[in-house]
Amino acid sequence: MTGQACANCGGPLPPRAGTRGRAAVYCSAACRQQAYRSRRSPVPDLDTLIAEVGRVANRLAPQPPDTFFADLTTLNSDVGRLRRIAQLALRAWPENVTPDPVTESLDEVAFAERVEQHERELRVHCYRMVGSYDDAQDLVQETFLRAWRGREGFEGRASFRAWLYRIATNTCLDFLRRNERVPRPYDPLPGVEQEGEPPQFMPWLQPFPDDPDEIAETRETLELVFLAAIQHLPPKQRAVVILNDVLGWKTAETADLLETSVASVNSALQRARPTLRERLPERRADWARTVRPTEEEQAILRRYMAAATANGDSRVMAELLREDVLVTMPPNPLWFSGRDVFLDFVAKSLDPASPTYFGEWKHLPAVANGLPAAAGYVRRPGTRVYRAQVLDVLRIEDGKVAEITAFEPHLFPAFGLPLTLT
């Protein structure tokens, strides 16, 4: 098959058109990146994974601390993968109707091992489709359950990965038909003089925990500003844009997955792209294509966390924020447009002498959607424990914070963050 089929998905390779040089190995950039990730993090079989967990667990020792921490990190990752395989097998098990449970159990585990290889990228795919981490988690599980139920229908004409993407996309489209989500402008806040027009209110929007393995090449298609923009597209157009422009699928492949024509896919792209351009920042094309926050962004995050405390310097906070900074708090309808408006709100909540004093704050650094984030914990007056309160995700442009999206704290465990501090 070498030279005739893609080394990743088995699909046809693009024609060389008489060019010289090395022949293509992969049919698209997406397949090349998928193969690269597989080489970096090969998926062992179940027995190998169990043996690795036992080996690392048996050598655990508290000293030296750096080795202890590295072993715990490896153990946590491997146990998490085993847990996902077991969960998938358990979800498939109630569907058994054959009289031989031992044979079917082995089939369930083998199937779960195979689909687990694609779980992370499908979670990202579902997240892009619906904009909610919680919903994406549920939709991935529903995808695998549908795949198990329909496994006899997999004929091998397309790759197993493409088959799963077809099921995941249709699962998301079914979800969006049942749960219509239409962005609308925020309502005005009484007594608050905001700058500019109200932004779009999307109460379902949630952050995505950072995992370099889940970010294919750049962070830009996971950034909140892109997620917010794509929510304005009808579900079918959204699917076409994600498959074509984000994942790099060919138009014919997208048409086949969505069971439509190439002309329909091209038409959807022509309608969707102008809508996205209208909703994205003007200078977005100039942003640095990086996977994780830059050193400059991390330095700004540290200054932001220091300033966002009762003892913080309001002048430092003012220096960090762009004059037209936008602050939203989904699913809360509270929003602020403009540095002075936001700082006035923050100053009152941080001042112990103010009647609206909220409490004493601590922060931990985090990464969400490839962007720097501050996990905020507050110790309310009269209490001793700092409790998780908010996750501030910062979009930084030209050394200034251009946008803050503040989320509720129930997703802290997904980010590896504790719910309380002492």
ROKEMAR-411719 format. One record per residue: residue in one letter; x negated, y negated, z of N, C-alpha, C in turn. Coordinates in steps of 0.1 Angstrom, whole numbers, padded with zeros to 4 digits, always signed. Layout:
ROKEMAR-411719
aXYZXYZXYZ
...
END
This chain:
ROKEMAR-411719
m-0008+0012+0000+0000+0000+0000-0009-0013+0000
t-0021-0011+0003-0030-0023+0003-0030-0030-0010
g-0028-0043-0009-0027-0052-0021-0014-0052-0027
q-0004-0044-0022+0009-0044-0028+0020-0048-0018
a+0017-0046-0005+0027-0049+0005+0021-0057+0016
c+0029-0065+0023+0024-0073+0035+0019-0063+0046
a+0008-0066+0052+0002-0057+0062+0010-0058+0075
n+0018-0068+0076+0026-0069+0089+0040-0064+0088
c+0048-0069+0078+0062-0065+0077+0065-0055+0066
g+0055-0052+0057+0057-0042+0046+0064-0048+0034
g+0067-0061+0034+0074-0067+0023+0065-0070+0011
p+0070-0074+0000+0062-0077-0012+0053-0089-0010
l+0041-0089-0015+0032-0100-0015+0035-0110-0026
p+0032-0123-0024+0034-0133-0034+0024-0130-0046
p+0028-0133-0058+0019-0131-0070+0007-0140-0069
r-0004-0135-0074-0017-0143-0073-0018-0153-0084
a-0010-0152-0094-0009-0163-0105-0023-0165-0111
g-0031-0154-0112-0044-0156-0119-0055-0162-0111
t-0053-0165-0098-0063-0172-0090-0074-0163-0086
r-0086-0168-0084-0097-0160-0080-0097-0159-0065
g-0106-0151-0060-0108-0150-0045-0101-0138-0040
r-0101-0138-0026-0095-0127-0019-0080-0126-0021
a-0075-0113-0023-0061-0111-0025-0053-0114-0012
a-0041-0118-0013-0033-0120-0001-0030-0107+0007
v-0031-0108+0020-0028-0097+0029-0014-0097+0035
y-0009-0110+0037+0004-0112+0043+0012-0120+0034
c+0026-0118+0035+0035-0124+0026+0038-0139+0030
s+0035-0143+0043+0039-0156+0047+0030-0160+0059
a+0030-0173+0063+0022-0177+0074+0028-0171+0087
a+0041-0169+0088+0047-0163+0100+0042-0149+0102
c+0041-0141+0091+0036-0127+0092+0021-0127+0096
r+0013-0137+0091-0001-0138+0094-0003-0141+0109
q+0005-0150+0114+0005-0153+0128+0009-0142+0137
q+0020-0135+0133+0025-0123+0141+0014-0113+0142
a+0007-0110+0130-0004-0100+0130-0015-0105+0139
y-0018-0118+0139-0029-0123+0147-0026-0121+0162
r-0013-0124+0166-0010-0122+0180-0010-0107+0184
s-0006-0099+0175-0007-0084+0178-0021-0080+0180
r-0030-0085+0172-0044-0081+0174-0050-0086+0187
r-0045-0098+0191-0050-0104+0204-0044-0096+0216
s-0031-0092+0215-0024-0086+0226-0017-0073+0221
p-0025-0062+0218-0018-0050+0213-0008-0044+0223
v+0002-0038+0218+0012-0033+0227+0009-0018+0229
p+0005-0014+0241+0002+0000+0244+0015+0008+0245
d+0014+0021+0244+0026+0030+0246+0029+0030+0261
l+0040+0036+0264+0045+0035+0278+0036+0042+0288
d+0030+0054+0284+0021+0061+0293+0009+0053+0296
t+0003+0047+0285-0009+0039+0287-0006+0027+0296
l+0005+0021+0294+0009+0009+0303+0010+0013+0317
i+0017+0024+0320+0018+0029+0334+0004+0032+0340
a-0004+0039+0332-0018+0042+0337-0026+0029+0340
e-0024+0019+0332-0031+0006+0334-0026+0000+0347
v-0013+0000+0349-0008-0006+0362-0014+0002+0374
g-0015+0015+0373-0020+0023+0384-0035+0020+0386
r-0042+0018+0375-0057+0016+0376-0059+0002+0383
v-0052-0008+0379-0054-0022+0384-0049-0022+0399
a-0038-0015+0402-0033-0015+0416-0043-0008+0425
n-0049+0002+0421-0058+0010+0429-0071+0002+0433
r-0075-0007+0424-0087-0015+0427-0085-0028+0434
l-0072-0031+0437-0069-0044+0443-0077-0046+0456
a-0083-0057+0458-0090-0061+0470-0090-0076+0472
p-0089-0081+0484-0087-0095+0486-0100-0103+0483
q-0111-0097+0483-0124-0103+0480-0131-0097+0468
p-0137-0105+0459-0137-0120+0459-0124-0125+0454
p-0120-0137+0459-0107-0143+0456-0104-0144+0441
d-0114-0148+0433-0111-0149+0418-0108-0136+0412
t-0115-0125+0415-0112-0112+0410-0098-0108+0415
f-0095-0110+0427-0082-0106+0433-0071-0113+0425
f-0072-0126+0423-0062-0134+0416-0061-0129+0401
a-0072-0126+0395-0071-0121+0381-0064-0108+0380
d-0067-0099+0389-0061-0086+0389-0046-0087+0392
l-0042-0095+0401-0028-0098+0404-0021-0103+0392
t-0027-0112+0385-0021-0118+0373-0019-0107+0362
t-0029-0098+0360-0028-0087+0351-0017-0078+0355
l-0016-0075+0368-0006-0065+0373+0008-0071+0371
n+0009-0083+0374+0023-0090+0373+0027-0089+0358
s+0018-0092+0349+0022-0092+0335+0026-0078+0330
d+0018-0067+0334+0021-0054+0330+0034-0048+0336
v+0036-0051+0349+0048-0047+0356+0060-0054+0350
g+0058-0066+0346+0070-0073+0339+0073-0066+0326
r+0063-0062+0318+0066-0055+0306+0073-0042+0308
l+0068-0034+0319+0075-0022+0322+0089-0024+0326
r+0092-0035+0334+0105-0038+0339+0114-0041+0327
r+0109-0048+0317+0118-0051+0305+0121-0039+0297
i+0111-0030+0296+0114-0017+0289+0124-0009+0296
a+0123-0008+0310+0132-0001+0318+0146-0007+0317
q+0147-0020+0317+0160-0027+0316+0167-0024+0303
l+0159-0024+0292+0165-0022+0279+0170-0007+0278
a+0162+0002+0284+0166+0016+0284+0179+0018+0292
l+0179+0011+0303+0191+0013+0312+0204+0007+0305
r+0202-0004+0298+0213-0010+0291+0218+0000+0280
a+0209+0007+0274+0213+0016+0263+0219+0029+0269
w+0215+0033+0281+0219+0046+0287+0234+0048+0288
p+0242+0038+0292+0257+0040+0293+0263+0043+0279
e+0256+0040+0268+0262+0043+0255+0260+0057+0251
n+0253+0065+0259+0251+0079+0256+0264+0087+0256
v+0266+0095+0246+0278+0104+0246+0274+0118+0242
t+0260+0120+0240+0256+0133+0236+0254+0142+0248
p+0254+0155+0247+0253+0164+0259+0239+0166+0264
d+0229+0161+0257+0215+0163+0261+0209+0151+0266
p+0211+0148+0279+0206+0135+0284+0191+0134+0284
v+0184+0145+0285+0169+0144+0286+0164+0139+0273
t+0168+0145+0262+0164+0141+0248+0167+0126+0246
e+0180+0123+0249+0184+0109+0246+0177+0099+0255
s+0174+0103+0267+0166+0094+0276+0153+0091+0270
l+0146+0101+0264+0133+0098+0257+0135+0089+0245
d+0146+0091+0238+0149+0082+0226+0151+0068+0231
e+0158+0067+0242+0161+0053+0247+0148+0046+0251
v+0139+0053+0258+0126+0047+0262+0118+0043+0250
a+0117+0052+0240+0110+0050+0228+0115+0038+0220
f+0129+0037+0220+0135+0026+0213+0132+0013+0221
a+0133+0014+0234+0130+0002+0242+0116-0003+0241
e+0107+0006+0240+0093+0003+0238+0091-0005+0225
r+0098+0000+0215+0096-0007+0201+0102-0021+0201
v+0114-0022+0207+0120-0036+0206+0114-0045+0216
e+0107-0040+0227+0100-0049+0236+0089-0057+0230
q+0083-0051+0219+0073-0058+0212+0078-0071+0206
h+0091-0072+0203+0096-0084+0197+0104-0093+0206
e+0105-0089+0219+0114-0096+0228+0110-0111+0230
r+0097-0114+0231+0093-0127+0234+0097-0137+0222
e+0093-0132+0210+0096-0141+0198+0111-0142+0196
l+0119-0132+0199+0133-0133+0197+0140-0142+0207
r+0134-0142+0219+0139-0152+0230+0136-0166+0225
v+0125-0169+0219+0122-0182+0213+0132-0185+0202
h+0135-0175+0194+0144-0177+0183+0158-0181+0188
c+0163-0173+0197+0176-0176+0203+0176-0189+0210
y+0166-0192+0217+0165-0205+0224+0166-0217+0214
r+0159-0216+0203+0160-0226+0192+0174-0227+0187
m+0181-0216+0186+0194-0216+0180+0204-0222+0190
v+0203-0220+0203+0214-0225+0212+0209-0236+0222
g+0196-0238+0223+0191-0249+0232+0191-0246+0246
s+0195-0234+0251+0196-0231+0265+0188-0218+0268
y+0179-0219+0278+0171-0208+0282+0179-0197+0288
d+0189-0200+0296+0198-0190+0302+0205-0182+0291
d+0211-0190+0282+0219-0183+0271+0210-0175+0262
a+0198-0180+0260+0188-0172+0252+0185-0159+0258
q+0183-0159+0271+0180-0146+0278+0192-0136+0276
d+0204-0141+0278+0216-0132+0276+0217-0128+0262
l+0214-0136+0252+0216-0133+0238+0206-0123+0233
v+0193-0123+0239+0183-0113+0235+0188-0100+0240
q+0193-0099+0252+0198-0086+0258+0210-0081+0249
e+0219-0090+0245+0230-0086+0237+0225-0081+0223
t+0214-0088+0218+0208-0084+0205+0203-0069+0206
f+0196-0066+0217+0191-0053+0218+0202-0042+0221
l+0212-0046+0228+0223-0037+0229+0230-0034+0216
r+0232-0044+0208+0238-0043+0194+0228-0034+0186
a+0215-0037+0187+0206-0029+0179+0207-0014+0183
w+0207-0011+0196+0209+0003+0200+0221+0009+0195
r+0232+0002+0196+0245+0008+0191+0245+0010+0176
g+0237+0001+0169+0237+0002+0154+0225+0008+0149
r+0217+0015+0157+0204+0020+0153+0204+0030+0141
e+0216+0037+0140+0217+0046+0129+0218+0039+0115
g+0222+0026+0116+0224+0018+0104+0211+0013+0098
f+0200+0014+0106+0187+0009+0102+0181+0019+0092
e+0180+0014+0079+0176+0023+0068+0162+0021+0064
g+0155+0011+0070+0141+0009+0066+0138+0001+0054
r+0149-0004+0047+0147-0012+0035+0140-0025+0038
a+0143-0031+0050+0136-0042+0055+0128-0038+0067
s+0118-0046+0072+0110-0043+0084+0119-0042+0096
f+0115-0035+0106+0122-0034+0119+0124-0048+0125
r+0113-0056+0124+0114-0070+0129+0125-0078+0122
a+0125-0077+0109+0136-0085+0101+0149-0080+0105
w+0151-0067+0107+0164-0061+0112+0168-0067+0125
l+0158-0068+0134+0162-0074+0147+0165-0089+0146
y+0158-0096+0137+0161-0110+0135+0175-0112+0129
r+0179-0103+0121+0193-0104+0115+0203-0102+0126
i+0201-0092+0135+0210-0090+0146+0210-0102+0156
a+0198-0107+0159+0197-0118+0168+0204-0131+0163
t+0201-0133+0150+0208-0145+0144+0223-0144+0144
n+0228-0133+0140+0242-0131+0140+0248-0132+0154
t+0241-0127+0164+0245-0127+0178+0246-0142+0182
c+0236-0150+0178+0237-0164+0182+0248-0172+0174
l+0250-0168+0162+0261-0175+0154+0274-0171+0160
d+0276-0159+0164+0289-0155+0171+0291-0162+0184
f+0280-0164+0191+0280-0172+0204+0284-0186+0201
l+0279-0192+0191+0282-0206+0188+0296-0208+0182
r+0301-0198+0176+0315-0198+0172+0325-0198+0184
r+0321-0190+0194+0329-0189+0206+0327-0201+0216
n+0315-0208+0215+0312-0219+0224+0308-0231+0216
e+0318-0238+0211+0314-0250+0203+0307-0260+0211
r+0296-0264+0206+0287-0274+0213+0284-0286+0204
v+0290-0297+0207+0289-0309+0198+0282-0320+0207
p+0271-0325+0203+0265-0336+0210+0274-0348+0209
r+0274-0356+0220+0282-0369+0220+0274-0379+0228
p+0276-0392+0225+0269-0402+0232+0272-0402+0247
y+0262-0405+0255+0264-0407+0269+0274-0418+0272
d+0282-0417+0282+0291-0427+0286+0283-0439+0293
p+0287-0451+0292+0280-0462+0299+0281-0460+0314
l+0270-0465+0321+0270-0464+0335+0275-0477+0341
p+0285-0477+0349+0290-0489+0355+0280-0497+0363
g+0278-0510+0360+0269-0518+0368+0255-0517+0364
v+0252-0509+0353+0238-0507+0349+0236-0513+0335
e+0227-0523+0333+0225-0529+0320+0214-0521+0313
q+0219-0512+0304+0209-0503+0297+0205-0511+0285
e+0193-0506+0280+0187-0512+0268+0190-0503+0256
g+0196-0508+0245+0199-0500+0234+0211-0492+0235
e+0214-0484+0224+0225-0476+0223+0224-0463+0232
p+0235-0458+0237+0234-0446+0245+0228-0434+0237
p+0219-0426+0243+0214-0414+0236+0225-0403+0235
q+0222-0392+0230+0232-0381+0228+0232-0372+0240
f+0244-0369+0245+0245-0361+0257+0247-0346+0253
m+0238-0337+0258+0239-0323+0255+0237-0316+0269
p+0248-0314+0276+0247-0308+0289+0241-0294+0290
w+0241-0287+0278+0236-0273+0278+0221-0272+0276
l+0215-0283+0273+0200-0283+0270+0192-0279+0282
q+0183-0270+0281+0174-0265+0292+0160-0264+0287
p+0150-0265+0296+0136-0264+0293+0132-0249+0290
f+0121-0247+0284+0116-0234+0281+0103-0232+0288
p+0101-0222+0296+0088-0219+0303+0077-0217+0293
d+0066-0223+0296+0054-0222+0287+0048-0208+0288
d+0045-0203+0276+0038-0190+0274+0031-0191+0261
p+0018-0193+0260+0011-0194+0247+0014-0183+0237
d+0017-0171+0242+0021-0160+0233+0034-0163+0226
e+0043-0171+0232+0056-0173+0226+0056-0186+0217
i+0045-0193+0216+0044-0204+0207+0036-0201+0195
a+0042-0199+0184+0036-0193+0172+0023-0201+0168
e+0024-0213+0164+0013-0221+0159+0012-0234+0165
t+0022-0241+0167+0023-0254+0173+0034-0255+0183
r+0034-0266+0191+0044-0267+0201+0056-0275+0195
e+0055-0281+0183+0064-0291+0179+0078-0286+0177
t+0080-0273+0173+0093-0268+0171+0099-0263+0184
l+0092-0264+0195+0098-0261+0208+0100-0273+0216
e+0095-0285+0212+0096-0297+0219+0111-0301+0221
l+0114-0307+0232+0128-0310+0235+0134-0320+0224
v+0126-0329+0219+0131-0338+0209+0135-0331+0196
f+0128-0320+0193+0132-0312+0181+0145-0303+0185
l+0145-0297+0197+0156-0290+0201+0169-0298+0201
a+0168-0311+0206+0179-0320+0206+0184-0323+0192
a+0174-0325+0183+0178-0329+0169+0185-0318+0162
i+0180-0306+0164+0186-0294+0157+0199-0291+0162
q+0203-0295+0174+0216-0292+0179+0227-0300+0171
h+0223-0310+0164+0233-0318+0156+0236-0310+0143
l+0229-0300+0139+0232-0292+0127+0243-0282+0130
p+0252-0280+0120+0261-0268+0121+0253-0255+0123
p+0259-0245+0130+0252-0233+0133+0245-0227+0121
k+0252-0226+0109+0246-0219+0098+0234-0227+0092
q+0235-0240+0092+0224-0248+0087+0212-0247+0097
r+0215-0246+0110+0205-0245+0120+0197-0232+0118
a+0204-0221+0115+0198-0208+0113+0189-0209+0101
v+0193-0215+0090+0186-0216+0078+0173-0224+0080
v+0174-0236+0087+0162-0244+0090+0152-0236+0099
i+0157-0229+0109+0148-0222+0118+0141-0211+0110
l+0148-0203+0102+0142-0192+0095+0133-0197+0084
n+0137-0207+0076+0129-0212+0065+0117-0221+0070
d+0121-0232+0077+0111-0243+0079+0103-0240+0092
v+0108-0232+0101+0101-0230+0114+0093-0217+0113
l+0100-0206+0109+0094-0193+0109+0087-0190+0096
g+0089-0198+0086+0082-0196+0073+0087-0185+0064
w+0100-0181+0066+0106-0171+0058+0108-0176+0044
k+0107-0167+0034+0111-0171+0020+0126-0173+0019
t+0130-0181+0010+0144-0184+0008+0152-0172+0005
a+0146-0163-0003+0153-0150-0006+0155-0142+0006
e+0145-0142+0015+0146-0134+0028+0156-0140+0037
t+0157-0153+0038+0167-0159+0046+0181-0156+0040
a+0182-0157+0027+0195-0154+0021+0200-0140+0024
d+0190-0131+0023+0193-0117+0026+0198-0115+0040
l+0190-0121+0050+0194-0120+0064+0207-0125+0067
l+0211-0137+0061+0224-0143+0064+0235-0138+0054
e+0231-0128+0046+0241-0123+0036+0248-0133+0028
t+0239-0142+0022+0244-0153+0014+0235-0154+0001
s+0237-0164-0007+0229-0165-0019+0217-0175-0017
v+0207-0174-0025+0196-0183-0025+0201-0197-0027
a+0210-0199-0036+0216-0212-0039+0222-0218-0026
s+0229-0210-0019+0235-0215-0006+0225-0219+0004
v+0214-0211+0005+0203-0214+0014+0197-0228+0010
n+0194-0229-0003+0188-0242-0007+0197-0254-0005
s+0210-0252-0007+0220-0262-0004+0220-0266+0011
a+0220-0256+0019+0220-0259+0034+0207-0266+0038
l+0196-0263+0032+0183-0270+0036+0184-0284+0031
q+0190-0287+0019+0191-0300+0014+0200-0309+0023
r+0210-0303+0029+0219-0311+0038+0213-0312+0052
a+0205-0302+0056+0200-0302+0070+0188-0311+0072
r+0179-0311+0063+0166-0319+0065+0168-0334+0067
p+0177-0340+0059+0179-0355+0061+0185-0357+0075
t+0194-0349+0080+0199-0350+0093+0189-0349+0104
l+0179-0340+0102+0168-0339+0112+0159-0351+0112
r+0156-0356+0100+0148-0368+0099+0154-0380+0106
e+0167-0381+0105+0174-0392+0112+0173-0391+0127
r+0173-0379+0132+0173-0377+0146+0160-0376+0153
l+0149-0374+0145+0136-0373+0151+0128-0387+0151
p+0119-0389+0161+0112-0401+0161+0104-0404+0148
e+0103-0417+0145+0097-0420+0132+0083-0415+0130
r+0075-0415+0141+0061-0412+0140+0059-0397+0143
r+0069-0389+0143+0067-0375+0147+0057-0368+0138
a+0056-0371+0126+0047-0365+0116+0033-0367+0120
d+0030-0378+0128+0016-0381+0132+0012-0375+0146
w+0021-0368+0152+0018-0362+0165+0007-0351+0163
a-0001-0350+0174-0012-0339+0174-0005-0326+0174
r-0010-0317+0166-0005-0303+0165-0012-0295+0176
t-0009-0295+0188-0015-0287+0199-0005-0278+0205
v-0010-0267+0211-0001-0258+0217+0001-0262+0232
r-0009-0266+0239-0007-0270+0253-0010-0285+0254
p-0006-0291+0266-0009-0305+0268-0024-0309+0267
t-0027-0320+0261-0040-0325+0260-0046-0329+0273
e-0059-0331+0274-0065-0336+0286-0059-0350+0290
e-0057-0358+0280-0051-0371+0283-0037-0370+0289
e-0029-0361+0283-0016-0359+0288-0016-0353+0302
q-0025-0344+0305-0026-0339+0319-0031-0350+0329
a-0039-0359+0324-0043-0370+0333-0032-0379+0336
i-0024-0382+0326-0012-0390+0328-0002-0383+0337
l+0000-0370+0335+0009-0363+0344+0004-0364+0359
r-0009-0363+0362-0014-0364+0375-0011-0378+0381
r-0013-0388+0373-0010-0401+0378+0005-0403+0380
y+0013-0397+0371+0028-0398+0373+0032-0391+0386
m+0027-0379+0389+0031-0372+0401+0027-0380+0414
a+0015-0387+0413+0010-0394+0425+0019-0407+0427
a+0024-0413+0415+0032-0425+0416+0046-0422+0421
a+0051-0410+0418+0065-0407+0421+0067-0401+0435
t+0061-0408+0444+0063-0405+0459+0066-0417+0466
a+0070-0416+0479+0073-0427+0487+0061-0437+0489
n+0049-0431+0489+0037-0439+0491+0030-0442+0477
g+0037-0439+0466+0031-0442+0453+0031-0457+0450
d+0023-0460+0440+0021-0474+0436+0031-0476+0424
s+0041-0485+0426+0050-0488+0415+0044-0494+0403
r+0033-0501+0406+0025-0507+0394+0019-0496+0385
v+0015-0486+0391+0009-0475+0384+0020-0468+0375
m+0032-0466+0381+0043-0460+0374+0047-0469+0362
a+0047-0482+0365+0050-0492+0354+0040-0491+0343
e+0028-0489+0346+0017-0489+0336+0019-0476+0327
l+0024-0465+0333+0025-0453+0326+0036-0452+0317
l+0047-0460+0319+0059-0459+0311+0059-0468+0300
r+0064-0464+0289+0066-0473+0277+0078-0482+0281
e+0078-0494+0275+0088-0504+0278+0102-0499+0275
d+0103-0491+0264+0116-0486+0261+0118-0472+0264
v+0112-0467+0275+0113-0453+0280+0127-0449+0281
l+0130-0437+0277+0143-0431+0278+0143-0420+0288
v+0153-0420+0298+0154-0410+0308+0167-0403+0308
t+0168-0390+0306+0181-0383+0307+0179-0371+0316
m+0191-0366+0321+0191-0356+0332+0201-0346+0329
p+0201-0338+0318+0211-0328+0316+0211-0317+0326
p+0223-0313+0331+0236-0316+0326+0243-0328+0333
n+0235-0335+0341+0240-0347+0347+0242-0358+0337
p+0253-0366+0338+0256-0376+0328+0248-0389+0331
l+0239-0389+0341+0231-0401+0344+0220-0403+0334
w+0218-0415+0330+0207-0418+0320+0202-0432+0321
f+0190-0435+0317+0184-0448+0318+0176-0451+0306
s+0178-0463+0301+0171-0467+0289+0164-0480+0292
g+0150-0480+0292+0142-0492+0295+0135-0490+0308
r+0122-0494+0308+0114-0492+0320+0119-0499+0333
d+0123-0512+0331+0127-0519+0343+0140-0513+0350
v+0149-0508+0341+0161-0502+0346+0158-0490+0354
f+0149-0481+0349+0146-0469+0355+0138-0471+0368
l+0128-0481+0368+0120-0483+0380+0128-0489+0391
d+0139-0497+0388+0147-0502+0398+0155-0491+0405
f+0159-0481+0398+0166-0469+0403+0156-0461+0412
v+0144-0459+0407+0134-0451+0414+0130-0457+0427
a+0127-0471+0426+0123-0478+0438+0132-0477+0450
k+0145-0477+0447+0155-0476+0458+0155-0463+0464
s+0153-0452+0456+0154-0439+0462+0141-0435+0469
l+0130-0442+0466+0117-0439+0473+0115-0448+0485
d+0122-0458+0487+0120-0468+0498+0127-0463+0511
p+0119-0459+0521+0126-0454+0534+0135-0464+0540
a+0134-0477+0537+0142-0487+0543+0155-0489+0535
s+0156-0483+0523+0168-0484+0515+0179-0475+0520
p+0192-0480+0519+0203-0471+0522+0204-0459+0513
t+0198-0460+0501+0199-0449+0491+0186-0440+0491
y+0178-0442+0502+0165-0434+0503+0169-0419+0502
f+0161-0412+0494+0165-0398+0491+0156-0388+0499
g+0144-0392+0502+0135-0383+0510+0120-0384+0505
e+0112-0376+0511+0098-0375+0508+0095-0365+0497
w+0086-0368+0488+0084-0360+0476+0071-0353+0476
k+0070-0341+0470+0058-0335+0466+0060-0330+0452
h+0049-0328+0444+0050-0324+0430+0040-0313+0427
l+0043-0304+0418+0034-0294+0413+0034-0296+0397
p+0022-0294+0391+0022-0295+0376+0028-0283+0370
a+0033-0284+0358+0039-0273+0351+0038-0277+0336
v+0042-0267+0327+0043-0269+0313+0056-0264+0308
a+0064-0272+0301+0076-0268+0296+0077-0272+0281
n+0081-0263+0272+0082-0266+0258+0069-0272+0253
g+0058-0267+0258+0045-0272+0254+0041-0286+0259
l+0050-0292+0267+0048-0306+0272+0044-0306+0287
p+0037-0316+0292+0034-0317+0306+0047-0319+0314
a+0048-0313+0325+0060-0314+0334+0056-0315+0348
a+0065-0322+0356+0062-0323+0370+0074-0317+0378
a+0071-0306+0386+0081-0300+0394+0082-0307+0407
g+0094-0313+0409+0095-0322+0421+0103-0315+0432
y+0097-0316+0445+0103-0311+0457+0105-0322+0466
v+0117-0322+0473+0120-0333+0482+0123-0327+0496
r+0118-0334+0506+0121-0332+0520+0131-0342+0525
r+0143-0338+0526+0154-0348+0530+0152-0353+0544
p+0156-0365+0547+0155-0370+0561+0161-0360+0571
g+0153-0357+0582+0158-0348+0592+0155-0334+0589
t+0148-0330+0578+0145-0316+0575+0130-0315+0575
r+0125-0302+0574+0111-0299+0575+0105-0293+0562
v+0114-0288+0554+0110-0280+0542+0113-0289+0529
y+0103-0288+0520+0105-0294+0507+0112-0284+0498
r+0123-0288+0493+0131-0279+0484+0131-0284+0470
a+0131-0274+0460+0130-0277+0446+0142-0287+0443
q+0139-0297+0435+0149-0307+0432+0150-0310+0417
v+0139-0311+0410+0139-0316+0396+0127-0312+0389
l+0128-0309+0376+0117-0307+0367+0117-0318+0356
d+0107-0327+0358+0106-0338+0348+0096-0334+0337
v+0102-0333+0325+0094-0330+0313+0091-0343+0306
l+0078-0346+0303+0073-0358+0298+0070-0357+0283
r+0075-0366+0275+0070-0368+0261+0061-0380+0261
i+0048-0378+0258+0039-0389+0258+0035-0393+0244
e+0035-0406+0242+0031-0411+0229+0022-0423+0230
d+0010-0423+0224+0001-0434+0225-0003-0437+0239
g-0005-0427+0247-0009-0429+0261+0001-0434+0270
k+0014-0434+0266+0025-0439+0275+0036-0428+0275
v+0043-0428+0286+0054-0419+0287+0066-0425+0279
a+0070-0419+0268+0081-0424+0260+0094-0418+0264
e+0094-0406+0270+0107-0400+0273+0105-0391+0285
i+0115-0391+0294+0115-0382+0305+0128-0374+0305
t+0128-0361+0305+0140-0353+0306+0139-0345+0319
a+0148-0349+0328+0148-0343+0341+0159-0332+0342
f+0154-0320+0346+0163-0308+0346+0165-0303+0361
e+0176-0296+0362+0179-0291+0375+0169-0279+0379
p+0168-0276+0392+0157-0267+0396+0160-0252+0395
h+0171-0247+0390+0174-0233+0391+0165-0224+0383
l+0158-0231+0373+0149-0223+0364+0135-0223+0370
f+0132-0228+0381+0118-0228+0387+0112-0215+0387
p+0119-0204+0391+0113-0191+0391+0108-0186+0378
a+0115-0190+0367+0111-0187+0353+0098-0193+0350
f+0095-0204+0356+0082-0212+0354+0071-0207+0363
g+0075-0197+0372+0065-0193+0382+0064-0203+0393
l+0074-0211+0395+0073-0221+0406+0081-0217+0418
p+0077-0219+0430+0084-0216+0442+0096-0225+0443
l+0106-0221+0451+0118-0229+0453+0117-0238+0466
t+0107-0235+0474+0104-0244+0486+0089-0245+0488
l+0085-0257+0494+0072-0259+0498+0072-0263+0513
t+0061-0261+0520+0060-0265+0534+0050-0277+0535
END
